[in-house]
């Protein structure tokens, strides 16, 4: 399902399907106080290291916020 979704959006990065919430639990976005994931964005570098976590996602400005953080982290623009 995610493959078709990613293709339809012409994404150039992988997206994750996590129906059992295994990854969400590992990242701490699902926990005993919250069964639905927190809305956080993880910026993961090429080595797999978490470079930054945005725990205050604002949907209205998130695209611009992500672009600004990527610039701040020195990620090259395409």
ChimeraX commands (.cxc) that place a marker at each C-alpha (Angstrom):
marker #1 position 0.00,0.00,0.00 radius 0.5
marker #1 position 2.72,2.50,0.90 radius 0.5
marker #1 position 4.55,1.73,-2.33 radius 0.5
marker #1 position 1.56,2.85,-4.41 radius 0.5
marker #1 position 1.12,5.92,-2.19 radius 0.5
marker #1 position 4.81,6.86,-2.48 radius 0.5
marker #1 position 4.71,6.34,-6.25 radius 0.5
marker #1 position 1.56,8.44,-6.63 radius 0.5
marker #1 position 3.22,11.28,-4.71 radius 0.5
marker #1 position 6.49,10.81,-6.63 radius 0.5
marker #1 position 8.43,10.60,-3.39 radius 0.5
marker #1 position 12.18,10.08,-3.60 radius 0.5
marker #1 position 12.45,8.62,-0.10 radius 0.5
marker #1 position 11.02,5.54,1.61 radius 0.5
marker #1 position 7.96,5.66,3.85 radius 0.5
marker #1 position 7.15,3.25,6.65 radius 0.5
marker #1 position 4.06,1.21,7.37 radius 0.5
marker #1 position 3.94,0.23,11.05 radius 0.5
marker #1 position 0.58,-1.45,11.76 radius 0.5
marker #1 position 1.87,-3.18,14.91 radius 0.5
marker #1 position 3.46,0.09,16.14 radius 0.5
marker #1 position 6.80,-1.65,16.67 radius 0.5
marker #1 position 8.84,1.22,15.26 radius 0.5
marker #1 position 6.61,3.85,16.88 radius 0.5
marker #1 position 7.22,2.25,20.28 radius 0.5
marker #1 position 10.97,2.05,19.64 radius 0.5
marker #1 position 11.06,5.77,18.79 radius 0.5
marker #1 position 8.99,6.64,21.85 radius 0.5
marker #1 position 6.03,8.14,19.97 radius 0.5
marker #1 position 3.69,5.44,21.31 radius 0.5
marker #1 position 3.82,4.76,25.03 radius 0.5
marker #1 position 1.68,3.90,28.06 radius 0.5
marker #1 position 0.12,7.38,28.09 radius 0.5
marker #1 position -0.49,7.51,24.34 radius 0.5
marker #1 position -1.69,4.65,22.13 radius 0.5
marker #1 position -1.79,6.81,18.99 radius 0.5
marker #1 position 1.58,8.13,17.84 radius 0.5
marker #1 position 2.83,11.57,18.80 radius 0.5
marker #1 position 3.21,13.84,15.79 radius 0.5
marker #1 position 6.99,14.15,15.77 radius 0.5
marker #1 position 9.43,14.43,12.88 radius 0.5
marker #1 position 12.76,12.63,13.06 radius 0.5
marker #1 position 15.62,13.91,10.91 radius 0.5
marker #1 position 17.89,10.92,10.28 radius 0.5
marker #1 position 21.24,11.42,8.57 radius 0.5
marker #1 position 22.89,9.16,6.00 radius 0.5
marker #1 position 24.60,7.13,8.73 radius 0.5
marker #1 position 21.27,6.37,10.45 radius 0.5
marker #1 position 21.90,8.76,13.33 radius 0.5
marker #1 position 19.02,10.93,14.54 radius 0.5
marker #1 position 20.24,14.45,13.86 radius 0.5
marker #1 position 17.17,16.21,15.28 radius 0.5
marker #1 position 13.67,15.51,16.58 radius 0.5
marker #1 position 10.89,18.05,16.11 radius 0.5
marker #1 position 8.43,17.37,18.92 radius 0.5
marker #1 position 6.35,20.48,18.26 radius 0.5
marker #1 position 5.04,19.83,14.74 radius 0.5
marker #1 position 2.67,22.52,13.47 radius 0.5
marker #1 position 0.83,21.12,10.42 radius 0.5
marker #1 position 0.19,24.57,8.91 radius 0.5
marker #1 position 3.91,25.41,8.70 radius 0.5
marker #1 position 5.53,21.98,8.79 radius 0.5
marker #1 position 6.73,21.96,5.18 radius 0.5
marker #1 position 8.58,25.25,5.65 radius 0.5
marker #1 position 9.79,24.14,9.09 radius 0.5
marker #1 position 11.25,20.93,7.64 radius 0.5
marker #1 position 12.94,22.83,4.79 radius 0.5
marker #1 position 14.48,25.28,7.27 radius 0.5
marker #1 position 15.75,22.48,9.53 radius 0.5
marker #1 position 17.24,20.59,6.59 radius 0.5
marker #1 position 19.05,23.79,5.58 radius 0.5
marker #1 position 20.24,24.27,9.15 radius 0.5
marker #1 position 21.52,20.67,9.22 radius 0.5
marker #1 position 23.42,21.25,5.98 radius 0.5
marker #1 position 21.40,18.88,3.82 radius 0.5
marker #1 position 22.00,19.68,0.16 radius 0.5
marker #1 position 19.03,20.92,-1.85 radius 0.5
marker #1 position 18.02,18.98,-4.94 radius 0.5
marker link #1:1,2 radius 0.2
marker link #1:2,3 radius 0.2
marker link #1:3,4 radius 0.2
marker link #1:4,5 radius 0.2
marker link #1:5,6 radius 0.2
marker link #1:6,7 radius 0.2
marker link #1:7,8 radius 0.2
marker link #1:8,9 radius 0.2
marker link #1:9,10 radius 0.2
marker link #1:10,11 radius 0.2
marker link #1:11,12 radius 0.2
marker link #1:12,13 radius 0.2
marker link #1:13,14 radius 0.2
marker link #1:14,15 radius 0.2
marker link #1:15,16 radius 0.2
marker link #1:16,17 radius 0.2
marker link #1:17,18 radius 0.2
marker link #1:18,19 radius 0.2
marker link #1:19,20 radius 0.2
marker link #1:20,21 radius 0.2
marker link #1:21,22 radius 0.2
marker link #1:22,23 radius 0.2
marker link #1:23,24 radius 0.2
marker link #1:24,25 radius 0.2
marker link #1:25,26 radius 0.2
marker link #1:26,27 radius 0.2
marker link #1:27,28 radius 0.2
marker link #1:28,29 radius 0.2
marker link #1:29,30 radius 0.2
marker link #1:30,31 radius 0.2
marker link #1:31,32 radius 0.2
marker link #1:32,33 radius 0.2
marker link #1:33,34 radius 0.2
marker link #1:34,35 radius 0.2
marker link #1:35,36 radius 0.2
marker link #1:36,37 radius 0.2
marker link #1:37,38 radius 0.2
marker link #1:38,39 radius 0.2
marker link #1:39,40 radius 0.2
marker link #1:40,41 radius 0.2
marker link #1:41,42 radius 0.2
marker link #1:42,43 radius 0.2
marker link #1:43,44 radius 0.2
marker link #1:44,45 radius 0.2
marker link #1:45,46 radius 0.2
marker link #1:46,47 radius 0.2
marker link #1:47,48 radius 0.2
marker link #1:48,49 radius 0.2
marker link #1:49,50 radius 0.2
marker link #1:50,51 radius 0.2
marker link #1:51,52 radius 0.2
marker link #1:52,53 radius 0.2
marker link #1:53,54 radius 0.2
marker link #1:54,55 radius 0.2
marker link #1:55,56 radius 0.2
marker link #1:56,57 radius 0.2
marker link #1:57,58 radius 0.2
marker link #1:58,59 radius 0.2
marker link #1:59,60 radius 0.2
marker link #1:60,61 radius 0.2
marker link #1:61,62 radius 0.2
marker link #1:62,63 radius 0.2
marker link #1:63,64 radius 0.2
marker link #1:64,65 radius 0.2
marker link #1:65,66 radius 0.2
marker link #1:66,67 radius 0.2
marker link #1:67,68 radius 0.2
marker link #1:68,69 radius 0.2
marker link #1:69,70 radius 0.2
marker link #1:70,71 radius 0.2
marker link #1:71,72 radius 0.2
marker link #1:72,73 radius 0.2
marker link #1:73,74 radius 0.2
marker link #1:74,75 radius 0.2
marker link #1:75,76 radius 0.2
marker link #1:76,77 radius 0.2
marker link #1:77,78 radius 0.2
view
